Amino acid sequence: MACGPYQINNLKGLSNRTFNAGSLCMGAPNGTHHAIFQTDGNFVVYNSLGRATWSSRTTSTASGGTFAVQGDGNIVIYNSAHHAVWSTGTFFNSSYRYIELDIQSDGNLVAYMSNPAVFRAFWASGTNGQ
């Protein structure tokens, strides 16, 4: 499963950013893994064989919805009525100014928080090596 011409490697410096279903496709730097917010509302990590290794399990519940990286550190999938159907359940104080979401070459989808002095992971899909 490849992203095609719309692939990005990561989402850097995010805060209060949303993506419509079908508009987000991230590829690992080595091209082996992809994370896609599909048109059916499911956010899925695929390995190099095209096999899903992780998903938000929001197929059809978030169709027509959005993928939101919020300023409070929570990453949320909303359905078309703007009700949350999945989230990382992570919140942090405003001293962390940026969120970076990466699909790494080992297949792990990781969210990092940062400010000028700190860069650390705060959520991961746990799919490294799959």
Backbone torsions as a table, in degrees:
resi	resn	phi	psi	omega
1	MET	NA	113.3	-179.7
2	ALA	-112.5	160.2	-177.1
3	CYS	-86.7	-21.2	-176.8
4	GLY	77.2	-153.5	-173.7
5	PRO	-71.7	-9.1	-176.8
6	TYR	-98.8	12.6	-176.9
7	GLN	-69.0	138.8	168.2
8	ILE	-124.7	153.0	-178.6
9	ASN	-85.0	-32.1	178.6
10	ASN	-160.8	168.0	174.9
11	LEU	-109.2	109.4	-177.0
12	LYS	-108.4	149.9	173.2
13	GLY	61.6	35.2	-174.8
14	LEU	-88.3	146.5	170.6
15	SER	-165.8	125.3	179.8
16	ASN	55.9	55.4	179.5
17	ARG	-122.8	137.8	178.8
18	THR	-126.2	153.1	178.1
19	PHE	-132.0	136.3	175.4
20	ASN	-75.5	154.1	177.1
21	ALA	-53.9	133.3	-179.8
22	GLY	87.3	-2.7	-175.7
23	SER	-108.1	4.7	-179.2
24	LEU	-125.0	121.2	177.4
25	CYS	-142.6	118.2	-178.0
26	MET	-114.1	136.9	178.1
27	GLY	-118.4	140.7	176.3
28	ALA	-63.0	150.4	-179.6
29	PRO	-55.0	-33.2	179.8
30	ASN	-89.1	1.2	175.7
31	GLY	78.6	6.1	-174.9
32	THR	-85.9	-27.6	-175.8
33	HIS	-129.6	152.1	179.6
34	HIS	-137.8	146.2	173.3
35	ALA	-120.5	125.0	-171.9
36	ILE	-131.5	129.6	169.8
37	PHE	-91.4	98.1	-170.2
38	GLN	-75.1	164.8	179.9
39	THR	-65.0	-21.6	177.9
40	ASP	-82.4	0.3	178.0
41	GLY	91.7	1.5	178.9
42	ASN	-92.3	135.0	174.6
43	PHE	-101.2	119.6	-168.4
44	VAL	-131.1	139.7	170.6
45	VAL	-101.6	127.0	178.4
46	TYR	-113.5	143.1	175.3
47	ASN	-89.6	-175.7	-175.8
48	SER	-66.3	-17.8	177.7
49	LEU	-90.7	1.5	-178.8
50	GLY	81.8	11.8	-179.9
51	ARG	-90.1	133.3	176.6
52	ALA	-69.9	126.4	179.1
53	THR	-107.2	-15.5	177.5
54	TRP	-159.5	149.0	173.2
55	SER	-152.1	157.7	177.1
56	SER	-77.4	-9.4	-179.5
57	ARG	57.9	41.1	-179.5
58	THR	-113.9	24.3	176.9
59	THR	-56.3	130.1	179.2
60	SER	69.4	-29.6	178.9
61	THR	-72.5	-23.1	-179.4
62	ALA	-116.9	15.4	177.9
63	SER	-57.3	129.0	-177.5
64	GLY	79.4	8.7	-176.9
65	GLY	-94.3	-163.3	-177.1
66	THR	-134.0	154.1	173.9
67	PHE	-107.2	118.5	-173.4
68	ALA	-119.8	131.3	169.9
69	VAL	-103.6	106.9	-171.9
70	GLN	-90.1	154.8	-179.9
71	GLY	-65.8	-17.1	179.6
72	ASP	-87.7	2.4	178.3
73	GLY	95.1	-3.2	178.6
74	ASN	-91.4	138.5	174.9
75	ILE	-109.3	124.5	-167.9
76	VAL	-133.2	142.7	168.7
77	ILE	-106.7	125.0	179.0
78	TYR	-108.4	144.5	173.8
79	ASN	-80.9	-178.4	-175.7
80	SER	-66.1	-19.4	176.2
81	ALA	-90.7	7.5	179.6
82	HIS	64.4	36.0	171.7
83	HIS	-101.8	134.3	179.9
84	ALA	-67.0	129.8	177.6
85	VAL	-116.2	-11.2	175.6
86	TRP	-161.3	147.5	172.9
87	SER	-156.7	162.0	174.5
88	THR	-75.2	-19.1	-179.1
89	GLY	68.2	28.9	-177.2
90	THR	-113.2	136.4	178.3
91	PHE	-139.4	143.0	175.6
92	PHE	-145.2	166.0	-176.4
93	ASN	-73.9	165.7	-172.3
94	SER	-72.3	-2.2	177.0
95	SER	-69.9	-20.3	173.0
96	TYR	-89.7	113.6	-170.4
97	ARG	-90.1	-21.4	-172.1
98	TYR	-132.9	152.1	172.6
99	ILE	-122.0	138.7	174.4
100	GLU	-125.0	127.9	177.5
101	LEU	-112.2	120.6	-176.3
102	ASP	-122.6	139.4	164.2
103	ILE	-100.4	112.0	-173.4
104	GLN	-84.7	163.4	-179.3
105	SER	-62.0	-22.3	178.1
106	ASP	-86.4	0.2	177.1
107	GLY	94.8	-1.2	179.6
108	ASN	-84.8	132.1	174.2
109	LEU	-94.7	118.8	-171.8
110	VAL	-129.1	136.6	173.9
111	ALA	-106.3	130.8	179.4
112	TYR	-116.6	149.5	171.3
113	MET	-115.4	150.6	-178.6
114	SER	-151.3	156.5	165.6
115	ASN	-142.7	-176.2	-177.1
116	PRO	-58.6	-22.7	-175.9
117	ALA	-106.4	-15.9	-171.1
118	VAL	-134.5	140.3	172.2
119	PHE	-140.5	109.5	-178.2
120	ARG	-146.3	151.7	178.1
121	ALA	-74.0	140.3	175.7
122	PHE	-126.9	-6.9	176.4
123	TRP	-158.8	146.6	175.5
124	ALA	-150.0	150.5	179.1
125	SER	-75.4	-19.3	-179.6
126	GLY	75.6	24.7	-175.7
127	THR	-104.3	18.8	178.9
128	ASN	-64.2	134.3	179.1
129	GLY	82.2	4.3	-177.7
130	GLN	-97.6	NA	NA
